[in-house]
Amino acid sequence: MGLAGLSREELQQSLERDFTRCFASVHPIGDAPFAKALIDAQLDFVKDASGAVTHVILHQNGRDVTAKWILSETPAPAQRKQITVKAKLFDRYVGRYELAPGFLLTVTRAGDRFFAQATSQPKIEIFAETERDYFLKGVDAQITFATDSHGRVTGLTLHDNGRALSVKRIK
């Protein structure tokens, strides 16, 4: 048994489900730390005197981010219905959106496939649910594009893990 009474496989599955914003697999690299494939990041689990995990520290890009450890059952993502959107319609969404200073979400198109890629993250295919709403498969994350009264794209809202982050388009 590993941390919090879970096997390594159960813990990895839980991390992959709960850390959906990372968009890449988490792999064990020792007894406690985990590292992400494709990017330079590490998760350290901090335990109290009884051995229970109290928080996790993400080490990435020279920064340490601490988060409280909360074990909960995460419901499966809602079933979404994919529709076909003309590539030319999607072209108006192509661009860069600033999620935080220095952390961008780049939206691109390759043929009739649409993609989103956060800074230092792998490119992920996104799928149309409506002309403005897109989703990722396998995780509960969606993107809704915002337009002004003239139909120009002004930003997007990233819906992830029950949170909504609205950001402006920068290019």
N, C-alpha and C positions, 0 to 999 in steps of 0.2 A: 504494500500500500504506500502511496505517495502522500503528498500534501493534502490536508483537509480530508483524509481518509479515502482519497480517490486513487485509483491505479494511474500509472503514467499515461495510459491510453485514454482513460476517462478525463484526466486533467487536460490533456492536449485537445480532446474534443470540446471540452468546456471552454478552453481558451480560444479555440478557433471560432466558436459560436459567439462568445462574449466580446471578443476584440475584432468585430467585423469591420471597424473603421480602418484597420491595418491592411486589409485586402490581400494578405499573403499568409502562407502556412507558418505555424509556429513549431519549432523543433527543439526537443530537449538537448542540452549540451553538457549536462552534469546532473548532480543531485537536485539542485534548485533552480538554477537559471535556465531560461529558454531563449532562443534566438530566432529571429525571423529570416526566412530565406529571401534572397534578392536585395535586402537592405541591411545596413549596419545598425542593428538594434538588439537590445537584450532586455529581458524581464527578470527581475530578482524578486523572490517572494520572501517577505520578512515575517518571522514567526515570533509569538510571544513565549513566555517561559513554559507554557504548557505544550508548545509545539504547534498551536493553531496559527494559521496564516492571518495576519492582521492587515497587511497592505502589500501592494506590489509597486515596484519602481521600474519605470521604463527608462532605459539609458539609450539615447539616440541623439546624433548630431551634437555631441558635447554637452547635452542637457540631461538632467534627471527630472522626471515627472513622477510624483507619487500619487497613488490612488488607493482609496480604502477598498479592502477586499470584501465583497458582498457575494455570498453564494446564493443563487436563486435559480429557479427553473426558468429558462428563457423559452417562451413559446415559439413554435415553428413560424417562419415567415408566412404571411398571408399568401394564398395562391393568387397569382396575378395573371391576367390574360394579355398576351402579347398581340399587338396589332402591327400591320405593315404601314410604315410611313415612307413617303417618297424621300429619297436622299436629298433632293433639292430643298425640301421643307426643313430637313435637319440642318442643312448648311448654315442657316441663320443662327443656330445655337453654337456652332464651332467657334471656339475662342478660349480665353483664359479668365478664370474667376478666382478672386483672392479670398481664401478661407480664413487666413490670418496673415500677418506680415511675413512675407517670405514663403508662405505655404499656399500654393496655387492648385486649382483643379483645372486641368486642360482637357477640353472636350474636342474630339476629332472624329473624322469619318474616313473609312477606308472602303470604297465601293458602296455597298448597301449595308455595311455594318457600322455601328456607332460605338464610341469608346470614351471613357473618362479615365484620367490619370492624375493622381495627386503627386505632389513633389516627393521624390525619392520612393515612389510606390510603383508597382507594375501597372501596366495598362489593363483596364477591365472593360469587357464588353457590356454595354447597357442596352436595354430593350424597351421599345415604345409600348406604353399602356394607353396613352392618348397622344394627341399631337404635341402636348407640352409636358406630359408626365412620363418618366422613364424609370426603369428599375433594374436592379442587379439580380441575377439568379443565384439562389443558394444562401443569400443573406437578406435580412430585412432592411434594405436601404433603397431609397428612391431619390430621384432628382426631379424637381419641378422648375421649368424655365419661366421667368417673369418677363413680360413685355409691357411697353408703355402704350399709350392710346393710339400710337401710329404703327404698332406692331413690331417696333424695334426691341430686340432683346436687351434688357437692362441688368439682368442678374439671374440667380437661381436660388432655390431653397433645397438644401441637402437634408433629407429626412433619414435619420439613422438612430437605431436603438431607442426609439421613443422621443428623440430630440429633433428639433428643426432649426437649421442654421441658414439664415438668408444672407446672401453675399452679392456684391456687385460684380458686374463684368468689367474687366480692365482692358481687354483687347479682343 
